[in-house]
Amino acid sequence: MLGDKGLNLEKAISMCKAAETAAQVRVNKRRQYSRSHRPLPTLERDDVVRLKGNTWSQKSTVTAPAGPRSFFVRTNNKTTSRRKRHHLLATKENPSPEVSSSDTDDELNDEDRSHTRSRRKKPAAPLNLGGPKDSREHLSG
């Protein structure tokens, strides 16, 4: 009987150690995550940013906010695209002379935004197989 109580005590001790270890792992993970994650600085119109790709090499200018966490940006080759904030790296570079806010105000209309819409296919038009144009014609004739 004493041996059974000893096993239960050993089991209880190992369970306590496992719980302590799990708690320490959670604390370490939280510390490591918080060390590298900080709030991103806010972006304003005409701020120069770099776009995330394989590298941060493409220079762009913020033209307008596109939602709570996204922006329209204009690249040096005059294309406008919508990017999420975490894909934009704020820099202290001077904006390119060919991209200015007056250009982007006029050009940021439906034509430029068309490529940012969803890529769902439009429903196909109803197929006309040469039947009567109106169902009443078919019934009366």
Backbone torsions as a table, in degrees:
resi	resn	phi	psi	omega
1	MET	NA	-38.2	-179.9
2	LEU	-65.7	-34.9	179.2
3	GLY	-63.3	-37.2	179.3
4	ASP	-65.6	-40.7	178.5
5	LYS	-65.6	-35.6	178.2
6	GLY	-64.9	-38.9	178.0
7	LEU	-65.9	-40.3	178.6
8	ASN	-64.4	-37.8	178.5
9	LEU	-66.3	-43.5	178.2
10	GLU	-63.5	-39.7	179.5
11	LYS	-65.0	-41.3	179.1
12	ALA	-64.6	-40.6	179.1
13	ILE	-64.4	-43.8	-179.3
14	SER	-66.6	-33.7	177.6
15	MET	-68.1	-38.1	177.4
16	CYS	-64.8	-42.3	178.8
17	LYS	-64.0	-39.1	178.9
18	ALA	-64.4	-40.3	179.1
19	ALA	-66.0	-40.9	177.6
20	GLU	-63.7	-41.7	179.5
21	THR	-64.1	-43.1	179.0
22	ALA	-63.0	-40.7	178.2
23	ALA	-64.4	-40.4	179.2
24	GLN	-65.9	-37.7	177.5
25	VAL	-63.0	-43.6	178.3
26	ARG	-61.2	-43.1	179.1
27	VAL	-62.2	-44.0	-179.9
28	ASN	-64.1	-42.7	179.4
29	LYS	-63.3	-43.4	179.3
30	ARG	-62.0	-42.4	-180.0
31	ARG	-64.2	-44.1	-179.6
32	GLN	-66.3	-38.6	178.8
33	TYR	-66.0	-46.8	-176.4
34	SER	-68.0	-25.0	-178.1
35	ARG	-65.2	-34.2	-174.6
36	SER	-106.3	-4.2	-177.6
37	HIS	-110.1	120.9	-180.0
38	ARG	-133.9	159.1	176.4
39	PRO	-64.2	141.5	179.5
40	LEU	-80.1	144.8	177.6
41	PRO	-66.8	150.2	-179.5
42	THR	-71.9	152.1	178.6
43	LEU	-113.3	141.8	177.9
44	GLU	-117.6	167.6	176.7
45	ARG	-59.8	141.4	179.9
46	ASP	72.5	8.8	173.1
47	ASP	-71.7	141.4	178.0
48	VAL	-89.3	131.5	-178.5
49	VAL	-133.9	165.0	171.8
50	ARG	-113.2	140.0	-179.9
51	LEU	-90.4	139.5	178.8
52	LYS	-77.0	130.8	174.2
53	GLY	-146.7	-136.8	171.1
54	ASN	-66.0	-34.4	173.8
55	THR	-134.2	175.8	178.1
56	TRP	-93.9	45.9	-168.6
57	SER	-88.7	-28.6	-174.0
58	GLN	-80.6	119.4	-178.5
59	LYS	-85.2	135.9	-178.6
60	SER	-143.5	170.0	177.9
61	THR	-126.8	135.0	178.2
62	VAL	-71.7	127.5	179.7
63	THR	-104.2	-35.6	-178.8
64	ALA	-167.2	153.7	172.9
65	PRO	-72.1	147.1	-179.0
66	ALA	-121.0	10.6	-177.9
67	GLY	157.0	-173.8	-177.1
68	PRO	-66.7	-29.8	-177.8
69	ARG	-131.3	23.3	-179.4
70	SER	-141.5	161.1	-175.0
71	PHE	-141.1	152.2	168.2
72	PHE	-88.4	131.5	178.5
73	VAL	-126.4	146.3	178.3
74	ARG	-113.8	125.3	-179.5
75	THR	-86.0	172.8	-180.0
76	ASN	-64.9	-23.7	178.7
77	ASN	-92.3	22.8	172.0
78	LYS	67.8	20.4	175.1
79	THR	-96.6	140.8	178.7
80	THR	-108.1	134.2	178.5
81	SER	-142.1	161.8	179.2
82	ARG	-102.9	130.7	-178.9
83	ARG	-133.8	145.6	174.4
84	LYS	-73.2	154.2	-174.1
85	ARG	-59.7	-37.7	-176.8
86	HIS	-73.8	-6.4	174.1
87	HIS	-97.0	6.4	-179.9
88	LEU	-117.1	130.5	178.8
89	LEU	-110.2	113.6	-179.8
90	ALA	-69.1	135.6	178.3
91	THR	-127.6	168.5	177.8
92	LYS	-105.3	25.1	179.5
93	GLU	-76.5	159.6	174.8
94	ASN	-78.5	143.8	179.0
95	PRO	-67.7	155.0	177.8
96	SER	-68.0	143.3	-177.2
97	PRO	-65.2	-28.4	-177.7
98	GLU	-79.9	-9.0	179.4
99	VAL	-114.2	116.7	177.4
100	SER	-135.5	164.3	-175.8
101	SER	-69.0	-29.7	178.9
102	SER	-66.5	-35.6	176.1
103	ASP	-65.8	-42.0	-173.0
104	THR	-76.3	-27.9	178.9
105	ASP	-62.2	-44.9	-177.6
106	ASP	-74.2	-34.6	-172.7
107	GLU	-90.7	-8.3	-178.7
108	LEU	-88.9	65.3	179.3
109	ASN	-116.9	-159.6	-176.4
110	ASP	-59.6	-34.2	-178.5
111	GLU	-62.4	-45.3	-178.9
112	ASP	-74.7	-30.1	-177.6
113	ARG	-84.5	-8.8	-174.5
114	SER	-60.3	-34.3	-178.7
115	HIS	-79.0	-6.4	179.1
116	THR	-95.0	-6.6	179.1
117	ARG	-72.2	167.2	-179.3
118	SER	-65.5	156.2	-175.7
119	ARG	-99.3	27.7	177.0
120	ARG	-70.6	144.4	178.0
121	LYS	-76.7	143.6	176.7
122	LYS	-73.8	148.1	178.5
123	PRO	-65.2	144.5	-179.4
124	ALA	-69.1	148.9	177.6
125	ALA	-67.9	150.7	179.2
126	PRO	-60.9	142.2	-176.6
127	LEU	-85.8	122.5	179.4
128	ASN	-97.7	116.6	-177.2
129	LEU	-99.9	25.0	176.5
130	GLY	84.6	11.7	178.6
131	GLY	-78.2	-178.7	179.3
132	PRO	-62.9	146.1	-178.6
133	LYS	-70.9	-32.8	-178.8
134	ASP	-124.3	137.7	-177.3
135	SER	-66.1	-23.8	178.9
136	ARG	-69.2	-33.9	178.3
137	GLU	-61.7	-40.5	-178.1
138	HIS	-65.3	-38.6	-177.7
139	LEU	-76.5	-35.0	-175.2
140	SER	-84.4	-23.0	-170.4
141	GLY	-93.8	NA	NA
